[in-house]
Amino acid sequence: MKYKRKSLDEKKIIIRLVIVLVIILIFTFIDYLAHQTSEEYSVPSRYFTNKVIYGTLIGFISLFFLRKFNFFTKGILFSAIIAVLLQIRYFIEGYPLEFVLEFLLFHFLMLAPISVLAFWLFGKHV
């Protein structure tokens, strides 16, 4: 009986990780399109790879702290946490403050609708 319980917990964790990864992949694709709109917004390709890795990690961990919230609040907080932590990372990497602040807003506005929708659709899994 204990084996089944552990298996279910692992299954929930994997489902949660996949949901977060899909959210971040959609977000990264939209962000990629945004960065293509202007030479001023161009970034190296590693920027997007890092966004997928760190965004997924940050999002997955943040869900453990956001479990008690409804889908809308969870989506907004999830998006804010990821946007802020990614932008802090980019600022530390040396991106200009104006760029970081501008994309903080853009990232939040891109990520929030995706997250809220995903948490509404798959709420019982996250």
Buried (B, 14 or more C-beta within 10 A) or exposed (E): EEEEEEEEEEEEEEBBBEBBBBBBBBBBEBBBEBBEEEEEBEBEEEBBEBBBEBBBBBBBEBBEEBEEBEBEEBBBBBBBBBBBBBBEBBBEEEBEEEBBEBBBEBBBEBBBEBBBBBBEEBEEEB
